[in-house]
Amino acid sequence: MKTWRIKKGHDFRLRSRHPWVFSNEILESPRGIAPGELIEMTDIEGHFIARGYGNPHSLISFRAMSFIKKEEFSMSPEFLSERLIQAWKFRHRSGFRTSFRLCYSEADQMPGLILDRYVFAKNNKTYQVFSYQLLTSGMDVAFKNNNNWETICKLLTEKAIQEKFSDISWENTLVLQRNDVNIRKLEGLQVEEPAVLRTVDSETLTDIAIQLQNVIKPDETVLFNVNLPDGQKTGFFLDQSFNMRLVVEHLERQKEYLKNKKVRILDLCCYMGQWSTQIAANLKSWGIDCEVHLVDVSELALQKAAQNLKVYTDNVNTYKKDVLAISEIPEFADIKFDVVISDPPAFVKNKKDLHAGLAAYTKLNMQAFKLCAEGSVIVSCTCSGSVPLEDFKEALRKSILKSGANARCIAYGGQGWDHPNLMNFPEGYYLKMVLHQVE
């Protein structure tokens, strides 16, 4: 293992367990090492600080995976599968049993790895899918050398059964690789097509009904028909469970006011309809009817969302439209909604986009507030890590003012329990949700 020294005065962040070191902070030149090579980082006097892996092609030249000197750190399948089972244990203790994010990169001491677990059933058999993204050179090398992905996933499956986290065997486990993200280019890696690396019973994962837990009744299952190879990220978004629970619990408190009406739901950037499906499922269990209006630019997303919702309501309407132009949808001229969800893709990819992105959030939410009925609840989200909460709140203040609405903020939300973030790594905190009630 090679040793690098961090420059004097640049070690505070790393000593605080922030896992990144930039190329200009290292005394030695990162050039000459192999991407993903193991590195021990010390201070200027040679005292141990961390171990991890390096990359000569990235501005982030070192990513820490261990801050414990006595730990026998490696990037072997055995070491990585043990890290992953610890990540699974954290989720299991938090009550996750079906589909969830199993590994969230730096938050699970696995920088560069996103791994989601999906569960589905077909022909009286239950399967699990490990769908992962390799975002850094270290993880790319660790998973791809000697097809280590197979050993890692098999060991993880076996350990989960031993720990009683799961009863799904390796024979019923599929593996999907989703390296089709541009962020890989920052690491000198190629963007790759989605690939089903391991299948069972000739399953293609393009038409399956994954199992998610009801956000307020975890023992109940909500099914979502999805296309994992062609879907966003690892195939589906799993990060809104906490926010959905907040909203559904708030609606449950208002059952008395909702029970004698048909609740109208507007789901903007609906994707596969997770927000509106969770809400509709719970409304139905309370004996309350609803009608749902779905808006998205993706025809595939609208089809899947409508399919998911028809289990819970016969009244589903779809609109293929840019959400920044929802005021142009003629059907909305005479409709006011009781629940409005605004959950767009990231309008701000980096700091230089902040001004334009905030203007887009203001425009979208202004239109959304105008469509709210008296007493309605409106969910406003940003998944842009570059947008501070205070800036997002200011954009919403402008939205409310311009819309003419009278709205009270009643709750703030963030990432689900399976998407934890670290106080020493603020870059891992990206999802913000603000809940208003309109009067």
C-alpha positions in Angstrom: 0.0 0.0 0.0 1.4 3.4 -1.0 1.6 6.3 1.4 0.7 9.8 0.6 1.2 12.8 2.9 -1.4 15.6 3.2 0.0 19.1 3.2 0.4 21.0 6.4 -2.7 23.0 7.2 -4.9 20.8 4.9 -5.5 17.9 7.3 -8.3 19.4 9.4 -11.1 18.2 7.1 -9.7 14.6 6.8 -9.1 14.4 10.6 -12.8 15.4 11.0 -13.6 12.3 8.9 -14.5 14.0 5.7 -13.6 11.3 3.2 -12.3 13.4 0.3 -8.8 14.8 -0.3 -8.2 16.9 -3.4 -5.1 16.7 -5.6 -3.8 20.1 -4.5 -3.8 19.0 -0.9 -1.4 16.1 -1.3 2.3 16.5 -0.9 3.1 13.7 -3.4 1.9 13.8 -7.0 -1.1 11.5 -7.6 0.3 10.6 -11.0 1.8 7.2 -11.5 -0.6 5.2 -9.4 -3.2 2.9 -10.9 -6.8 4.1 -10.6 -8.3 2.5 -7.4 -4.9 1.7 -5.9 -4.9 1.4 -2.1 -3.4 4.4 -0.3 -2.6 5.3 3.3 -2.8 9.0 4.0 -0.6 10.5 6.8 0.1 14.0 8.0 3.3 15.8 7.1 5.1 14.0 9.9 4.0 10.5 8.8 1.3 10.0 11.4 -1.6 7.8 10.2 -4.9 9.5 9.4 -6.8 7.3 7.0 -6.8 4.5 4.4 -8.7 4.3 1.1 -8.0 4.4 -2.6 -6.6 6.9 -5.0 -7.2 8.1 -8.5 -4.7 10.1 -10.6 -7.4 11.2 -13.1 -9.8 12.8 -10.6 -9.8 16.2 -8.8 -10.7 14.1 -5.7 -7.5 12.1 -5.7 -8.1 10.2 -2.4 -11.3 8.8 -0.9 -11.1 7.5 2.7 -12.7 4.2 3.7 -11.1 3.6 7.1 -10.0 5.9 9.8 -9.0 3.1 12.2 -5.3 2.3 12.1 -5.8 -1.3 13.5 -8.5 -2.2 11.0 -7.3 -4.7 8.3 -8.5 -2.6 5.4 -8.7 -4.0 1.9 -10.8 -3.8 -1.2 -11.3 -7.6 -1.3 -14.8 -9.1 -1.9 -14.8 -10.4 1.7 -14.1 -6.9 3.2 -16.6 -5.2 0.9 -19.3 -7.7 1.5 -18.8 -7.3 5.3 -19.2 -3.5 4.9 -22.4 -4.1 3.0 -23.9 -6.5 5.5 -23.2 -3.8 8.2 -25.1 -1.3 6.0 -27.9 -3.8 5.6 -28.0 -4.3 9.4 -28.5 -0.5 9.8 -31.5 -0.6 7.5 -32.9 -3.8 9.0 -32.9 -2.1 12.5 -34.7 0.8 10.9 -37.5 -1.5 9.7 -36.7 -1.9 6.0 -37.7 -5.4 4.8 -38.5 -5.3 1.1 -37.1 -2.7 -1.4 -34.7 0.0 -0.1 -31.3 1.6 -0.5 -28.8 -0.9 0.9 -25.7 1.2 0.5 -25.4 5.0 0.2 -21.8 5.6 -0.7 -19.9 7.7 1.9 -22.6 7.4 4.5 -21.8 3.7 4.6 -18.1 4.0 4.3 -18.3 2.8 0.7 -17.5 6.0 -1.3 -18.5 5.6 -4.9 -21.0 2.8 -4.5 -24.8 3.1 -4.7 -26.6 -0.2 -4.2 -30.3 -0.7 -4.0 -32.2 -3.8 -3.2 -35.5 -4.6 -5.0 -37.9 -7.4 -4.1 -40.5 -8.8 -6.5 -42.5 -12.0 -7.0 -43.5 -13.9 -10.1 -45.0 -17.4 -10.5 -45.1 -17.9 -6.8 -41.4 -17.3 -6.4 -39.8 -14.3 -4.6 -36.7 -12.7 -6.1 -34.3 -9.9 -5.1 -32.3 -7.6 -7.3 -29.1 -5.9 -6.4 -28.9 -2.9 -8.6 -25.7 -0.9 -8.3 -23.8 2.1 -9.7 -20.0 2.4 -9.6 -19.2 6.1 -9.5 -15.5 6.1 -8.7 -12.4 4.3 -9.9 -11.9 2.5 -6.7 -15.3 0.8 -6.7 -15.1 0.2 -10.5 -11.9 -1.7 -10.1 -13.1 -3.6 -6.9 -16.3 -4.8 -8.5 -15.0 -5.5 -12.1 -11.6 -7.2 -11.5 -12.1 -11.0 -11.8 -15.8 -10.3 -11.9 -15.7 -9.7 -8.2 -19.2 -8.3 -8.3 -20.5 -11.8 -8.3 -18.5 -12.9 -5.3 -19.5 -9.7 -3.4 -23.2 -10.1 -4.1 -23.2 -13.8 -3.4 -21.4 -13.3 -0.1 -23.8 -10.5 0.8 -26.8 -12.8 0.0 -25.4 -15.6 2.2 -24.6 -13.3 5.1 -28.0 -11.7 5.0 -29.6 -15.2 5.3 -27.3 -16.0 8.2 -28.2 -12.8 10.0 -31.9 -13.4 9.3 -32.2 -10.2 7.3 -33.5 -12.1 4.3 -34.6 -15.6 3.2 -34.0 -15.1 -0.5 -31.2 -17.4 -1.8 -28.5 -16.7 -4.4 -30.5 -18.9 -6.8 -33.3 -16.3 -6.7 -31.0 -13.2 -6.8 -30.5 -11.0 -9.9 -27.8 -8.4 -10.4 -28.2 -5.2 -12.4 -25.3 -2.8 -13.2 -26.4 0.8 -13.9 -23.1 2.6 -14.9 -25.0 4.9 -17.3 -24.3 8.1 -15.4 -22.1 11.0 -16.6 -20.5 11.6 -13.2 -18.3 8.6 -14.0 -16.5 10.8 -16.5 -15.1 12.9 -13.7 -13.2 9.8 -12.6 -11.9 9.0 -16.0 -14.4 6.2 -16.4 -16.6 5.3 -19.4 -20.4 5.7 -19.3 -21.8 2.2 -19.9 -25.1 0.8 -21.0 -27.3 -0.8 -18.3 -26.4 -4.5 -18.0 -28.2 -7.4 -16.3 -25.1 -9.2 -15.1 -27.0 -12.1 -13.5 -30.5 -13.2 -14.3 -32.8 -16.0 -13.1 -35.6 -17.7 -15.1 -34.7 -15.5 -18.1 -36.1 -12.4 -16.2 -35.2 -9.1 -18.0 -36.3 -6.7 -15.2 -38.2 -4.6 -17.7 -41.7 -5.4 -16.4 -41.7 -6.4 -12.7 -43.8 -5.3 -9.7 -41.4 -4.4 -6.9 -42.6 -4.5 -3.3 -42.4 -1.4 -1.1 -43.6 -1.0 2.4 -46.6 1.2 3.0 -45.1 4.4 4.5 -47.3 4.4 7.6 -48.2 0.7 7.7 -44.8 -1.1 7.2 -46.4 -4.5 7.4 -48.5 -3.8 4.3 -47.0 -3.9 0.8 -47.5 -1.4 -2.0 -46.6 -2.8 -5.5 -45.0 -0.7 -8.2 -44.7 -1.8 -11.7 -41.2 -0.7 -13.0 -38.7 -1.1 -15.7 -35.3 -1.2 -13.8 -32.9 -1.2 -16.8 -34.5 1.8 -18.4 -35.6 3.7 -15.2 -33.9 6.6 -13.5 -30.8 6.0 -11.3 -30.8 2.4 -10.3 -34.2 1.9 -11.8 -36.5 3.6 -9.2 -36.4 6.4 -6.6 -36.4 5.2 -3.0 -35.4 8.4 -1.1 -38.8 9.9 -0.4 -40.2 7.4 2.2 -39.8 9.8 5.2 -41.4 12.7 3.4 -44.3 10.5 2.2 -44.9 9.4 5.7 -45.1 13.0 6.9 -47.6 13.8 4.3 -49.8 10.7 4.7 -49.8 11.2 8.5 -50.9 14.8 8.0 -53.7 13.6 5.7 -54.7 11.0 8.2 -55.3 13.7 10.8 -57.7 15.3 8.4 -59.8 12.2 7.6 -62.9 13.8 9.1 -62.7 16.7 6.5 -61.8 14.4 3.6 -64.2 11.5 4.0 -67.2 13.2 2.3 -65.4 14.3 -0.8 -63.3 12.9 -3.7 -59.8 14.0 -3.0 -58.0 15.4 -6.1 -54.3 14.8 -6.3 -51.9 16.5 -8.7 -48.5 14.7 -9.0 -46.0 16.9 -10.9 -42.9 15.1 -12.3 -44.8 11.9 -11.2 -42.1 9.5 -12.6 -43.7 6.1 -11.8 -46.3 7.5 -9.4 -44.8 6.6 -6.1 -46.0 9.7 -4.3 -49.6 9.5 -5.5 -49.8 5.7 -5.2 -48.7 5.8 -1.5 -51.3 8.5 -0.9 -54.0 6.8 -2.9 -53.4 3.4 -1.2 -53.9 5.0 2.3 -56.9 7.0 1.3 -58.5 3.8 0.0 -57.8 2.1 3.3 -59.6 4.9 5.0 -62.6 4.6 2.7 -61.9 7.8 0.9 -62.1 8.1 -2.9 -59.6 10.1 -5.0 -58.8 11.1 -8.5 -55.2 11.5 -9.6 -53.7 13.8 -12.3 -50.2 12.8 -13.4 -47.8 15.2 -15.2 -44.4 14.1 -16.6 -42.4 14.5 -19.8 -41.8 10.7 -20.1 -44.5 8.6 -21.7 -43.0 5.5 -20.1 -43.2 7.0 -16.7 -46.8 8.1 -17.2 -47.8 4.6 -18.4 -46.1 2.9 -15.4 -47.6 5.5 -12.9 -51.1 5.0 -14.3 -50.7 1.3 -14.1 -49.6 1.5 -10.5 -52.4 3.8 -9.4 -55.3 1.8 -11.0 -55.0 -0.7 -8.1 -56.3 2.1 -5.8 -58.5 4.3 -8.0 -60.3 4.2 -11.3 -59.9 7.9 -11.9 -56.4 8.5 -13.3 -55.5 11.2 -15.8 -52.1 11.7 -17.5 -50.5 14.7 -19.2 -47.3 14.6 -21.1 -46.0 18.1 -20.4 -43.0 20.0 -19.1 -44.0 20.9 -15.5 -42.7 24.4 -15.9 -45.6 24.9 -18.4 -48.5 23.3 -16.4 -50.4 26.6 -16.7 -50.9 25.7 -20.3 -52.8 22.5 -19.6 -56.4 23.4 -20.5 -58.0 20.8 -18.2 -56.6 22.6 -15.2 -58.5 25.8 -15.9 -61.4 24.7 -13.8 -59.8 22.3 -11.3 -58.5 22.9 -7.8 -56.5 20.2 -6.1 -56.5 18.9 -2.5 -53.0 17.5 -2.6 -50.3 18.8 -4.9 -46.8 17.2 -5.2 -44.0 19.1 -6.8 -41.0 16.7 -7.0 -39.0 17.8 -10.0 -35.5 16.5 -11.1 -32.5 18.5 -10.0 -32.8 22.0 -11.5 -29.4 22.8 -10.1 -26.6 20.4 -11.1 -23.8 22.6 -9.7 -23.3 26.0 -8.1 -23.1 27.9 -11.4 -26.7 26.8 -12.1 -28.0 28.1 -8.7 -29.6 31.4 -9.9 -31.4 29.9 -12.9 -32.4 26.8 -10.9 -33.9 28.8 -8.1 -35.9 30.8 -10.6 -37.2 27.5 -12.0 -38.3 26.3 -8.5 -40.1 29.6 -8.0 -41.9 29.3 -11.3 -43.0 25.7 -10.8 -44.2 26.2 -7.2 -46.0 29.5 -8.1 -48.1 27.6 -10.7 -48.6 24.7 -8.2 -49.9 27.1 -5.4 -52.3 28.6 -7.9 -53.9 25.2 -8.4 -54.5 24.5 -4.7 -58.0 24.3 -3.3 -58.9 25.7 0.1 -57.4 23.5 2.9 -55.1 21.7 0.4 -51.6 20.4 1.2 -48.7 21.1 -1.1 -45.4 19.3 -1.2 -42.4 21.1 -2.5 -39.2 19.2 -3.1 -35.7 19.8 -4.4 -33.2 17.0 -4.9 -30.4 19.4 -5.7 -27.5 19.0 -3.3 -26.2 22.4 -4.4 -29.4 24.2 -3.2 -29.2 25.2 0.5 -32.4 24.9 2.4 -32.6 28.6 3.1 -32.3 29.4 -0.6 -35.1 26.9 -1.4 -37.3 28.5 1.3 -36.7 31.9 -0.2 -37.8 30.6 -3.6 -40.9 29.2 -2.1 -41.6 32.5 -0.3 -41.5 34.2 -3.7 -43.8 31.5 -5.2 -46.4 32.0 -2.5 -46.3 35.7 -2.9 -46.6 35.6 -6.7 -49.4 33.0 -6.6 -51.5 35.1 -4.2 -52.0 32.1 -1.9 -52.3 32.1 1.8 -50.1 29.3 3.0 -48.6 28.1 6.2 -45.5 26.0 6.4 -46.3 22.9 8.6 -43.3 20.6 8.2 -39.8 20.0 6.8 -38.5 16.7 5.4 -35.5 15.2 3.9 -33.9 11.9 2.9 -35.5 8.6 4.0 -33.9 6.5 6.8 -32.2 4.3 4.2 -30.4 7.4 2.8 -28.6 8.6 5.9 -26.1 11.5 5.8 -23.1 12.4 7.9 -22.5 15.6 9.8 -18.9 15.5 8.6 -19.9 15.0 5.0 -22.5 17.7 4.1 -22.2 16.8 0.4 -24.3 13.7 1.2 -27.4 15.8 2.2 -29.3 16.7 -1.0 -33.1 16.1 -0.5 -35.2 18.8 1.0 -39.0 18.9 1.3 -41.3 21.7 2.6 -44.9 21.0 3.4 -47.5 23.8 3.3 -51.2 24.0 3.9 -53.2 26.5 1.9 -56.1 28.4 3.4 
